[in-house]
Amino acid sequence: MNSETYNFKLSALFHFLNENRDYNKKVQSNSYNLFLSPFDSVEDRLYSVLYHVANTQSQPRIDVLAPFFQKVYSNKSKLHSFRSFIDFLTGNENSVHNYESLYYGMLGQAGWGNKTSALFAKTIYHLHNGKYGYQNVLWEDAPKVIDIKDRIFLPVDAVIEAIFYRIDPSIKWNFHKINKLLQDNYSSEEMEVWDDLWFWGFINQRGSGLNREFIWNEAKYWALLETVKDEASINKIKDVSTGFLKIFDNK
């Protein structure tokens, strides 16, 4: 694929995601409400976020994760601020206290990989930026805006890898290559927009592996607990999905 076509598809994807943020925002807001609403304390809410993210793995390494959760439960005093939690993760009180540090702090924990660490950092940002129905869910000192020098990582999984493979099958895409490409071309705040890519990819793919069929998949839409299930809403998102799928029509 020539670079002009390649860049056009990336730009078209970003434009689509930016123009249609409300759909996934509603899904994510519903998700956050489900795993936060039963809890009142900072500790219990943080535990819930951690368990929710850890269990997004297809095969969580339970024996490896258990010592991490034991450590978290044994250090409740470290859970009451964004700053102290990062210090707890890194073992360094001189850490930079931003979302990139939170990502790397989680990445250093047994049982946590690139995707789950990125997903956790992104979730913490969402729970504090005031755009998802919550404000200061956990910590008063969590940044509400991503600093220009900070970095958010896209939680890349098989759905997103298949999208980039569709754009350019000559590259062996992975978490690092996709994030480097996007971080080199988009600002910190724009990286958060790319987080919507998973939702649109998931409901518009059929099959497994890299050679997936790109097609509206209503069964996957129904598989998500947090989606709106009335007929009008489904028809609307199906219609909007045609714009997403058209981006991939021409290779």
DRENPA-3360 file (N, C-alpha, C; in nm, 2 decimals, always signed):
BEGIN
1 = MNSETYNF = +0.08/-0.12/+0.00/+0.00/+0.00/+0.00/+0.09/+0.12/+0.00 ~ +0.06/+0.22/-0.09/+0.14/+0.34/-0.09/+0.11/+0.43/+0.03 ~ +0.20/+0.52/+0.06/+0.19/+0.60/+0.18/+0.07/+0.69/+0.18 ~ +0.03/+0.74/+0.06/-0.08/+0.83/+0.05/-0.21/+0.76/+0.09 ~ -0.23/+0.64/+0.04/-0.35/+0.56/+0.07/-0.35/+0.53/+0.22 ~ -0.24/+0.49/+0.27/-0.22/+0.45/+0.41/-0.26/+0.57/+0.50 ~ -0.20/+0.68/+0.48/-0.23/+0.80/+0.56/-0.38/+0.84/+0.55 ~ -0.43/+0.83/+0.43/-0.57/+0.86/+0.41/-0.66/+0.78/+0.49;
9 = KLSALFHF = -0.64/+0.64/+0.50/-0.72/+0.56/+0.58/-0.71/+0.59/+0.73 ~ -0.59/+0.62/+0.78/-0.57/+0.65/+0.92/-0.65/+0.78/+0.95 ~ -0.64/+0.88/+0.86/-0.71/+1.01/+0.88/-0.86/+0.99/+0.88 ~ -0.90/+0.90/+0.78/-1.05/+0.87/+0.77/-1.10/+0.80/+0.90 ~ -1.02/+0.71/+0.95/-1.05/+0.64/+1.08/-1.06/+0.74/+1.19 ~ -0.96/+0.83/+1.21/-0.96/+0.92/+1.32/-1.08/+1.01/+1.31 ~ -1.11/+1.06/+1.18/-1.23/+1.15/+1.16/-1.36/+1.08/+1.20 ~ -1.37/+0.95/+1.16/-1.49/+0.88/+1.19/-1.51/+0.87/+1.35;
17 = LNENRDYN = -1.40/+0.83/+1.41/-1.40/+0.81/+1.56/-1.44/+0.94/+1.63 ~ -1.38/+1.05/+1.59/-1.40/+1.18/+1.65/-1.54/+1.23/+1.63 ~ -1.60/+1.20/+1.51/-1.73/+1.24/+1.48/-1.84/+1.16/+1.55 ~ -1.81/+1.04/+1.60/-1.91/+0.95/+1.65/-1.87/+0.90/+1.79 ~ -1.83/+0.99/+1.87/-1.78/+0.96/+2.01/-1.90/+0.92/+2.10 ~ -2.01/+0.97/+2.08/-2.12/+0.95/+2.17/-2.16/+0.80/+2.19 ~ -2.15/+0.73/+2.08/-2.19/+0.59/+2.09/-2.11/+0.51/+2.19 ~ -1.98/+0.51/+2.17/-1.90/+0.43/+2.27/-1.89/+0.50/+2.40;
25 = KKVQSNSY = -1.91/+0.63/+2.41/-1.91/+0.70/+2.54/-2.03/+0.64/+2.62 ~ -2.14/+0.62/+2.56/-2.26/+0.57/+2.63/-2.23/+0.43/+2.68 ~ -2.17/+0.34/+2.60/-2.13/+0.21/+2.63/-2.04/+0.20/+2.75 ~ -1.93/+0.29/+2.74/-1.83/+0.29/+2.84/-1.89/+0.35/+2.97 ~ -1.97/+0.45/+2.97/-2.03/+0.50/+3.09/-2.12/+0.40/+3.16 ~ -2.19/+0.32/+3.08/-2.27/+0.21/+3.14/-2.18/+0.11/+3.20 ~ -2.07/+0.08/+3.14/-1.98/-0.02/+3.20/-1.92/+0.03/+3.33 ~ -1.88/+0.16/+3.33/-1.82/+0.21/+3.46/-1.93/+0.21/+3.57;
33 = NLFLSPFD = -2.05/+0.24/+3.53/-2.16/+0.25/+3.63/-2.18/+0.11/+3.69 ~ -2.17/+0.00/+3.61/-2.20/-0.13/+3.65/-2.09/-0.18/+3.76 ~ -1.97/-0.15/+3.73/-1.87/-0.20/+3.83/-1.83/-0.10/+3.94 ~ -1.89/+0.02/+3.93/-1.85/+0.12/+4.04/-1.97/+0.14/+4.14 ~ -2.09/+0.14/+4.08/-2.21/+0.18/+4.16/-2.23/+0.10/+4.29 ~ -2.19/-0.03/+4.30/-2.21/-0.10/+4.42/-2.12/-0.06/+4.54 ~ -2.02/+0.03/+4.51/-1.92/+0.05/+4.61/-1.91/+0.20/+4.64 ~ -1.88/+0.23/+4.77/-1.87/+0.37/+4.82/-1.73/+0.41/+4.85;
41 = SVEDRLYS = -1.64/+0.32/+4.91/-1.51/+0.36/+4.95/-1.41/+0.37/+4.83 ~ -1.31/+0.45/+4.85/-1.20/+0.46/+4.75/-1.14/+0.32/+4.72 ~ -1.11/+0.25/+4.83/-1.05/+0.12/+4.82/-1.13/+0.02/+4.74 ~ -1.26/+0.01/+4.77/-1.35/-0.09/+4.71/-1.37/-0.05/+4.56 ~ -1.38/+0.08/+4.53/-1.39/+0.12/+4.39/-1.26/+0.09/+4.31 ~ -1.15/+0.11/+4.37/-1.02/+0.08/+4.30/-1.01/-0.07/+4.28 ~ -1.04/-0.15/+4.38/-1.04/-0.30/+4.37/-1.13/-0.34/+4.25 ~ -1.25/-0.28/+4.24/-1.34/-0.32/+4.14/-1.28/-0.28/+4.00;
49 = VLYHVANT = -1.22/-0.17/+3.99/-1.16/-0.13/+3.86/-1.05/-0.23/+3.82 ~ -0.96/-0.26/+3.92/-0.85/-0.35/+3.90/-0.90/-0.49/+3.85 ~ -1.00/-0.54/+3.92/-1.05/-0.68/+3.89/-1.12/-0.67/+3.75 ~ -1.19/-0.57/+3.73/-1.26/-0.56/+3.60/-1.16/-0.56/+3.48 ~ -1.06/-0.48/+3.49/-0.96/-0.47/+3.39/-0.88/-0.60/+3.38 ~ -0.84/-0.66/+3.49/-0.76/-0.78/+3.48/-0.84/-0.90/+3.42 ~ -0.97/-0.90/+3.43/-1.05/-1.00/+3.38/-1.10/-0.98/+3.23 ~ -1.05/-0.87/+3.17/-1.07/-0.85/+3.03/-0.97/-0.94/+2.95;
57 = QSQPRIDV = -0.87/-1.00/+3.01/-0.78/-1.09/+2.95/-0.86/-1.22/+2.91 ~ -0.83/-1.28/+2.80/-0.90/-1.40/+2.76/-0.86/-1.52/+2.85 ~ -0.74/-1.52/+2.91/-0.69/-1.62/+3.00/-0.61/-1.55/+3.11 ~ -0.67/-1.49/+3.21/-0.60/-1.42/+3.32/-0.51/-1.53/+3.39 ~ -0.39/-1.48/+3.42/-0.30/-1.57/+3.49/-0.33/-1.56/+3.64 ~ -0.42/-1.64/+3.69/-0.47/-1.62/+3.82/-0.36/-1.64/+3.93 ~ -0.28/-1.74/+3.91/-0.18/-1.77/+4.01/-0.07/-1.66/+4.02 ~ -0.06/-1.58/+3.91/+0.04/-1.47/+3.90/-0.03/-1.34/+3.96;
65 = LAPFFQKV = -0.16/-1.33/+3.93/-0.23/-1.21/+3.97/-0.26/-1.21/+4.12 ~ -0.28/-1.32/+4.18/-0.32/-1.33/+4.32/-0.22/-1.26/+4.41 ~ -0.09/-1.28/+4.40/+0.01/-1.20/+4.48/+0.00/-1.05/+4.47 ~ -0.03/-1.00/+4.34/-0.05/-0.86/+4.32/-0.17/-0.81/+4.40 ~ -0.28/-0.88/+4.39/-0.40/-0.84/+4.47/-0.38/-0.85/+4.62 ~ -0.30/-0.95/+4.66/-0.27/-0.96/+4.81/-0.19/-0.83/+4.85 ~ -0.10/-0.79/+4.77/-0.02/-0.67/+4.80/-0.10/-0.55/+4.80 ~ -0.20/-0.53/+4.71/-0.28/-0.42/+4.71/-0.37/-0.41/+4.83;
73 = YSNKSKLH = -0.43/-0.53/+4.87/-0.52/-0.53/+4.98/-0.44/-0.51/+5.11 ~ -0.31/-0.54/+5.11/-0.23/-0.52/+5.23/-0.17/-0.38/+5.25 ~ -0.20/-0.29/+5.15/-0.14/-0.16/+5.15/-0.25/-0.05/+5.13 ~ -0.35/-0.06/+5.20/-0.47/+0.03/+5.18/-0.43/+0.18/+5.20 ~ -0.33/+0.21/+5.28/-0.29/+0.35/+5.30/-0.23/+0.41/+5.17 ~ -0.19/+0.32/+5.08/-0.12/+0.37/+4.95/-0.23/+0.39/+4.84 ~ -0.35/+0.37/+4.87/-0.46/+0.37/+4.77/-0.54/+0.50/+4.76 ~ -0.50/+0.60/+4.85/-0.59/+0.71/+4.87/-0.56/+0.83/+4.78;
81 = SFRSFIDF = -0.46/+0.82/+4.70/-0.44/+0.93/+4.60/-0.37/+0.88/+4.48 ~ -0.38/+0.95/+4.37/-0.32/+0.92/+4.24/-0.17/+0.91/+4.26 ~ -0.11/+1.01/+4.33/+0.03/+1.01/+4.36/+0.08/+0.90/+4.44 ~ +0.01/+0.87/+4.55/+0.06/+0.76/+4.64/+0.05/+0.62/+4.57 ~ -0.06/+0.61/+4.49/-0.07/+0.48/+4.42/+0.04/+0.45/+4.32 ~ +0.08/+0.56/+4.24/+0.19/+0.55/+4.15/+0.32/+0.52/+4.23 ~ +0.34/+0.59/+4.34/+0.46/+0.56/+4.42/+0.46/+0.42/+4.47 ~ +0.34/+0.37/+4.51/+0.33/+0.23/+4.55/+0.37/+0.13/+4.44;
89 = LTGNENSV = +0.32/+0.16/+4.32/+0.35/+0.07/+4.21/+0.49/+0.07/+4.17 ~ +0.55/+0.19/+4.17/+0.69/+0.21/+4.12/+0.79/+0.19/+4.22 ~ +0.75/+0.20/+4.35/+0.85/+0.19/+4.46/+0.94/+0.31/+4.46 ~ +0.89/+0.42/+4.40/+0.98/+0.54/+4.39/+0.90/+0.67/+4.41 ~ +0.92/+0.74/+4.52/+0.85/+0.86/+4.56/+0.88/+0.98/+4.46 ~ +0.99/+0.96/+4.39/+1.03/+1.07/+4.29/+0.98/+1.04/+4.15 ~ +0.88/+0.95/+4.14/+0.82/+0.93/+4.01/+0.75/+1.05/+3.95 ~ +0.74/+1.06/+3.82/+0.65/+1.16/+3.76/+0.51/+1.11/+3.78;
97 = HNYESLYY = +0.42/+1.19/+3.82/+0.29/+1.14/+3.85/+0.19/+1.18/+3.74 ~ +0.19/+1.10/+3.64/+0.10/+1.12/+3.52/+0.05/+0.98/+3.47 ~ -0.02/+0.98/+3.36/-0.08/+0.86/+3.31/+0.02/+0.76/+3.25 ~ +0.13/+0.82/+3.20/+0.23/+0.73/+3.14/+0.30/+0.66/+3.26 ~ +0.32/+0.72/+3.37/+0.38/+0.66/+3.49/+0.29/+0.55/+3.54 ~ +0.16/+0.58/+3.54/+0.06/+0.48/+3.59/+0.06/+0.36/+3.50 ~ +0.07/+0.38/+3.37/+0.08/+0.27/+3.27/+0.21/+0.18/+3.30 ~ +0.32/+0.24/+3.31/+0.44/+0.17/+3.34/+0.45/+0.11/+3.48;
105 = GMLGQAGW = +0.38/+0.17/+3.57/+0.37/+0.12/+3.71/+0.29/-0.01/+3.71 ~ +0.18/-0.01/+3.64/+0.10/-0.13/+3.62/+0.17/-0.24/+3.55 ~ +0.24/-0.20/+3.44/+0.32/-0.29/+3.36/+0.42/-0.37/+3.44 ~ +0.47/-0.31/+3.54/+0.57/-0.37/+3.62/+0.52/-0.47/+3.72 ~ +0.39/-0.48/+3.73/+0.32/-0.58/+3.82/+0.30/-0.71/+3.76 ~ +0.33/-0.82/+3.84/+0.31/-0.95/+3.79/+0.16/-0.98/+3.74 ~ +0.15/-1.03/+3.62/+0.02/-1.06/+3.57/-0.05/-0.96/+3.49 ~ +0.02/-0.84/+3.48/-0.03/-0.73/+3.40/+0.06/-0.71/+3.27;
113 = GNKTSALF = -0.01/-0.70/+3.16/+0.06/-0.69/+3.03/+0.04/-0.55/+2.97 ~ +0.08/-0.53/+2.85/+0.07/-0.40/+2.79/-0.08/-0.36/+2.77 ~ -0.16/-0.45/+2.72/-0.30/-0.41/+2.70/-0.37/-0.38/+2.83 ~ -0.36/-0.46/+2.93/-0.43/-0.44/+3.05/-0.38/-0.32/+3.13 ~ -0.25/-0.29/+3.12/-0.19/-0.17/+3.18/-0.24/-0.05/+3.12 ~ -0.25/-0.05/+2.98/-0.30/+0.06/+2.91/-0.45/+0.08/+2.93 ~ -0.52/-0.02/+2.94/-0.66/-0.02/+2.97/-0.69/+0.04/+3.11 ~ -0.61/+0.00/+3.20/-0.63/+0.05/+3.34/-0.60/+0.20/+3.34;
121 = AKTIYHLH = -0.49/+0.25/+3.28/-0.46/+0.39/+3.28/-0.57/+0.47/+3.21 ~ -0.61/+0.42/+3.10/-0.72/+0.49/+3.03/-0.85/+0.50/+3.11 ~ -0.88/+0.39/+3.18/-1.00/+0.39/+3.26/-0.99/+0.49/+3.37 ~ -0.88/+0.50/+3.44/-0.86/+0.59/+3.54/-0.88/+0.74/+3.49 ~ -0.82/+0.76/+3.37/-0.84/+0.89/+3.31/-0.99/+0.92/+3.29 ~ -1.06/+0.83/+3.23/-1.20/+0.84/+3.20/-1.28/+0.87/+3.33 ~ -1.24/+0.81/+3.44/-1.32/+0.83/+3.56/-1.29/+0.96/+3.63 ~ -1.20/+1.04/+3.58/-1.16/+1.17/+3.64/-1.17/+1.29/+3.55;
129 = NGKYGYQN = -1.20/+1.26/+3.42/-1.21/+1.38/+3.33/-1.34/+1.44/+3.32 ~ -1.44/+1.39/+3.38/-1.58/+1.45/+3.39/-1.66/+1.43/+3.27 ~ -1.62/+1.34/+3.18/-1.70/+1.32/+3.05/-1.78/+1.19/+3.05 ~ -1.77/+1.11/+3.15/-1.83/+0.98/+3.15/-1.93/+0.96/+3.27 ~ -1.98/+1.07/+3.32/-2.08/+1.06/+3.43/-2.01/+1.06/+3.57 ~ -1.88/+1.07/+3.57/-1.81/+1.06/+3.70/-1.72/+1.18/+3.71 ~ -1.69/+1.22/+3.84/-1.59/+1.32/+3.86/-1.52/+1.29/+3.99 ~ -1.39/+1.27/+3.98/-1.31/+1.24/+4.10/-1.36/+1.11/+4.17;
137 = VLWEDAPK = -1.38/+1.01/+4.09/-1.43/+0.88/+4.15/-1.34/+0.82/+4.25 ~ -1.21/+0.84/+4.23/-1.11/+0.78/+4.32/-1.03/+0.89/+4.39 ~ -0.97/+0.98/+4.31/-0.87/+1.07/+4.37/-0.89/+1.21/+4.32 ~ -0.87/+1.30/+4.41/-0.88/+1.44/+4.38/-0.76/+1.49/+4.30 ~ -0.64/+1.42/+4.31/-0.52/+1.47/+4.24/-0.50/+1.40/+4.11 ~ -0.59/+1.32/+4.06/-0.58/+1.25/+3.93/-0.60/+1.36/+3.82 ~ -0.51/+1.37/+3.72/-0.52/+1.47/+3.62/-0.65/+1.46/+3.54 ~ -0.72/+1.57/+3.52/-0.85/+1.57/+3.45/-0.82/+1.60/+3.30;
145 = VIDIKDRI = -0.71/+1.64/+3.27/-0.66/+1.67/+3.13/-0.53/+1.60/+3.11 ~ -0.51/+1.54/+2.99/-0.38/+1.48/+2.97/-0.28/+1.58/+2.92 ~ -0.17/+1.60/+3.00/-0.07/+1.70/+2.97/-0.01/+1.67/+2.83 ~ +0.04/+1.77/+2.77/+0.10/+1.75/+2.63/+0.22/+1.67/+2.64 ~ +0.29/+1.66/+2.75/+0.41/+1.58/+2.77/+0.38/+1.44/+2.82 ~ +0.25/+1.41/+2.85/+0.21/+1.28/+2.90/+0.17/+1.19/+2.78 ~ +0.16/+1.06/+2.81/+0.13/+0.97/+2.70/+0.02/+0.87/+2.75 ~ -0.08/+0.86/+2.66/-0.18/+0.76/+2.68/-0.15/+0.65/+2.58;
153 = FLPVDAVI = -0.16/+0.52/+2.62/-0.14/+0.41/+2.53/-0.27/+0.35/+2.49 ~ -0.29/+0.31/+2.36/-0.40/+0.24/+2.31/-0.40/+0.10/+2.36 ~ -0.51/+0.05/+2.42/-0.51/-0.10/+2.47/-0.53/-0.19/+2.35 ~ -0.42/-0.22/+2.28/-0.43/-0.30/+2.16/-0.45/-0.45/+2.19 ~ -0.55/-0.51/+2.12/-0.57/-0.65/+2.12/-0.60/-0.70/+1.98 ~ -0.65/-0.82/+1.97/-0.66/-0.89/+1.84/-0.76/-0.81/+1.75 ~ -0.86/-0.75/+1.81/-0.96/-0.67/+1.73/-0.88/-0.55/+1.66 ~ -0.80/-0.48/+1.73/-0.73/-0.37/+1.67/-0.62/-0.41/+1.58;
161 = EAIFYRID = -0.55/-0.52/+1.62/-0.45/-0.57/+1.53/-0.50/-0.61/+1.39 ~ -0.62/-0.66/+1.39/-0.69/-0.70/+1.26/-0.72/-0.58/+1.18 ~ -0.76/-0.47/+1.25/-0.79/-0.35/+1.17/-0.66/-0.29/+1.10 ~ -0.55/-0.29/+1.18/-0.43/-0.24/+1.11/-0.37/-0.33/+1.01 ~ -0.39/-0.46/+1.03/-0.36/-0.56/+0.92/-0.44/-0.54/+0.80 ~ -0.56/-0.50/+0.82/-0.65/-0.47/+0.70/-0.60/-0.35/+0.63 ~ -0.55/-0.25/+0.70/-0.50/-0.13/+0.64/-0.37/-0.16/+0.56 ~ -0.28/-0.24/+0.63/-0.15/-0.27/+0.57/-0.10/-0.41/+0.62;
169 = PSIKWNFH = -0.13/-0.51/+0.53/-0.09/-0.65/+0.57/+0.05/-0.68/+0.56 ~ +0.13/-0.58/+0.51/+0.28/-0.61/+0.50/+0.35/-0.59/+0.63 ~ +0.28/-0.54/+0.73/+0.35/-0.51/+0.86/+0.29/-0.61/+0.96 ~ +0.38/-0.66/+1.05/+0.34/-0.75/+1.16/+0.30/-0.66/+1.28 ~ +0.18/-0.62/+1.28/+0.13/-0.53/+1.38/+0.13/-0.59/+1.52 ~ +0.16/-0.51/+1.62/+0.15/-0.55/+1.76/+0.12/-0.42/+1.84 ~ +0.12/-0.44/+1.97/+0.09/-0.33/+2.06/+0.19/-0.21/+2.04 ~ +0.32/-0.24/+2.04/+0.42/-0.14/+2.03/+0.42/-0.07/+1.90;
177 = KINKLLQD = +0.41/-0.14/+1.79/+0.41/-0.08/+1.65/+0.29/+0.01/+1.63 ~ +0.17/-0.03/+1.68/+0.05/+0.05/+1.66/+0.06/+0.18/+1.75 ~ +0.10/+0.16/+1.87/+0.11/+0.28/+1.96/+0.22/+0.38/+1.91 ~ +0.33/+0.33/+1.86/+0.43/+0.42/+1.81/+0.38/+0.50/+1.69 ~ +0.31/+0.43/+1.60/+0.26/+0.50/+1.49/+0.16/+0.61/+1.53 ~ +0.07/+0.58/+1.62/-0.03/+0.67/+1.66/+0.03/+0.79/+1.74 ~ +0.12/+0.75/+1.84/+0.18/+0.85/+1.92/+0.27/+0.95/+1.84 ~ +0.32/+0.90/+1.73/+0.41/+0.98/+1.65/+0.33/+1.08/+1.57;
185 = NYSSEEME = +0.20/+1.06/+1.55/+0.11/+1.14/+1.46/+0.00/+1.21/+1.53 ~ -0.03/+1.17/+1.66/-0.15/+1.23/+1.73/-0.11/+1.27/+1.87 ~ -0.17/+1.38/+1.91/-0.14/+1.44/+2.04/-0.19/+1.34/+2.15 ~ -0.16/+1.37/+2.28/-0.20/+1.29/+2.39/-0.35/+1.28/+2.40 ~ -0.42/+1.40/+2.38/-0.57/+1.40/+2.39/-0.63/+1.32/+2.27 ~ -0.56/+1.33/+2.15/-0.61/+1.26/+2.04/-0.60/+1.11/+2.05 ~ -0.49/+1.07/+2.12/-0.48/+0.92/+2.15/-0.59/+0.86/+2.22 ~ -0.66/+0.94/+2.31/-0.77/+0.89/+2.38/-0.89/+0.87/+2.29;
193 = VWDDLWFW = -0.90/+0.95/+2.18/-1.01/+0.93/+2.08/-0.99/+0.79/+2.01 ~ -0.87/+0.75/+1.99/-0.84/+0.62/+1.93/-0.89/+0.51/+2.01 ~ -0.92/+0.53/+2.14/-0.97/+0.42/+2.22/-1.10/+0.37/+2.17 ~ -1.18/+0.45/+2.10/-1.31/+0.41/+2.05/-1.29/+0.30/+1.94 ~ -1.17/+0.29/+1.89/-1.15/+0.20/+1.77/-1.19/+0.05/+1.81 ~ -1.17/+0.01/+1.93/-1.20/-0.13/+1.97/-1.35/-0.15/+1.95 ~ -1.44/-0.06/+2.00/-1.58/-0.08/+2.00/-1.63/-0.10/+1.85 ~ -1.59/-0.01/+1.76/-1.63/-0.01/+1.63/-1.58/-0.14/+1.55;
201 = GFINQRGS = -1.45/-0.17/+1.59/-1.40/-0.29/+1.53/-1.47/-0.42/+1.57 ~ -1.50/-0.42/+1.70/-1.56/-0.54/+1.76/-1.69/-0.57/+1.70 ~ -1.78/-0.47/+1.68/-1.91/-0.50/+1.63/-1.92/-0.50/+1.48 ~ -1.80/-0.48/+1.42/-1.80/-0.49/+1.27/-1.70/-0.58/+1.22 ~ -1.68/-0.69/+1.29/-1.59/-0.80/+1.25/-1.65/-0.93/+1.27 ~ -1.62/-1.03/+1.18/-1.67/-1.16/+1.20/-1.55/-1.26/+1.17 ~ -1.53/-1.36/+1.26/-1.42/-1.45/+1.24/-1.32/-1.42/+1.35 ~ -1.20/-1.49/+1.33/-1.09/-1.47/+1.42/-0.96/-1.46/+1.34;
209 = GLNREFIW = -0.85/-1.43/+1.42/-0.73/-1.41/+1.35/-0.72/-1.28/+1.28 ~ -0.62/-1.26/+1.19/-0.60/-1.14/+1.13/-0.69/-1.12/+1.00 ~ -0.72/-1.23/+0.94/-0.81/-1.22/+0.82/-0.95/-1.23/+0.85 ~ -1.00/-1.13/+0.92/-1.14/-1.13/+0.96/-1.23/-1.06/+0.85 ~ -1.35/-1.10/+0.85/-1.45/-1.04/+0.76/-1.49/-0.91/+0.83 ~ -1.49/-0.80/+0.75/-1.53/-0.67/+0.81/-1.67/-0.65/+0.76 ~ -1.77/-0.67/+0.86/-1.91/-0.66/+0.83/-1.98/-0.64/+0.96 ~ -2.10/-0.57/+0.95/-2.18/-0.55/+1.07/-2.21/-0.68/+1.13;
217 = NEAKYWAL = -2.19/-0.69/+1.26/-2.21/-0.82/+1.33/-2.30/-0.79/+1.45 ~ -2.43/-0.80/+1.43/-2.53/-0.77/+1.53/-2.51/-0.86/+1.65 ~ -2.47/-0.99/+1.63/-2.45/-1.08/+1.74/-2.35/-1.03/+1.84 ~ -2.24/-0.97/+1.79/-2.14/-0.91/+1.88/-2.20/-0.79/+1.95 ~ -2.28/-0.71/+1.89/-2.34/-0.60/+1.95/-2.43/-0.64/+2.07 ~ -2.50/-0.75/+2.05/-2.59/-0.81/+2.15/-2.50/-0.87/+2.26 ~ -2.38/-0.91/+2.23/-2.30/-0.98/+2.33/-2.24/-0.88/+2.43 ~ -2.25/-0.75/+2.41/-2.21/-0.65/+2.50/-2.32/-0.61/+2.59;
225 = LETVKDEA = -2.31/-0.63/+2.72/-2.41/-0.60/+2.82/-2.45/-0.45/+2.82 ~ -2.35/-0.37/+2.79/-2.37/-0.22/+2.81/-2.43/-0.15/+2.69 ~ -2.45/-0.22/+2.58/-2.51/-0.15/+2.47/-2.66/-0.13/+2.48 ~ -2.72/-0.03/+2.41/-2.86/+0.00/+2.42/-2.93/-0.10/+2.32 ~ -3.04/-0.17/+2.36/-3.09/-0.28/+2.29/-3.22/-0.25/+2.22 ~ -3.27/-0.13/+2.22/-3.40/-0.11/+2.15/-3.37/-0.10/+2.00 ~ -3.47/-0.13/+1.92/-3.46/-0.15/+1.77/-3.41/-0.02/+1.70 ~ -3.46/+0.09/+1.75/-3.42/+0.22/+1.68/-3.27/+0.24/+1.70;
233 = SINKIKDV = -3.22/+0.22/+1.82/-3.08/+0.24/+1.85/-2.99/+0.14/+1.77 ~ -3.03/+0.02/+1.76/-2.96/-0.08/+1.69/-2.95/-0.04/+1.54 ~ -3.06/+0.00/+1.49/-3.07/+0.04/+1.34/-2.98/+0.16/+1.32 ~ -2.98/+0.25/+1.41/-2.89/+0.37/+1.40/-2.75/+0.34/+1.40 ~ -2.70/+0.25/+1.49/-2.56/+0.22/+1.50/-2.52/+0.13/+1.38 ~ -2.61/+0.05/+1.33/-2.59/-0.03/+1.21/-2.56/+0.06/+1.10 ~ -2.65/+0.17/+1.09/-2.63/+0.26/+0.98/-2.50/+0.34/+0.99 ~ -2.47/+0.38/+1.11/-2.34/+0.46/+1.13/-2.22/+0.37/+1.09;
241 = STGFLKIF = -2.23/+0.24/+1.12/-2.13/+0.14/+1.10/-2.09/+0.13/+0.95 ~ -2.18/+0.17/+0.86/-2.15/+0.16/+0.72/-2.04/+0.26/+0.68 ~ -2.04/+0.37/+0.76/-1.93/+0.47/+0.74/-1.79/+0.42/+0.78 ~ -1.80/+0.34/+0.89/-1.67/+0.28/+0.94/-1.62/+0.17/+0.84 ~ -1.71/+0.09/+0.79/-1.68/-0.02/+0.70/-1.63/+0.03/+0.56 ~ -1.68/+0.14/+0.52/-1.64/+0.20/+0.39/-1.50/+0.24/+0.39 ~ -1.44/+0.27/+0.50/-1.30/+0.31/+0.51/-1.21/+0.19/+0.46 ~ -1.26/+0.07/+0.48/-1.18/-0.05/+0.45/-1.21/-0.11/+0.31;
249 = DNK = -1.30/-0.05/+0.24/-1.35/-0.10/+0.11/-1.24/-0.12/+0.01 ~ -1.16/-0.02/+0.00/-1.05/-0.02/-0.10/-0.92/-0.05/-0.04 ~ -0.85/-0.15/-0.08/-0.72/-0.18/-0.02/-0.61/-0.11/-0.09;
% end
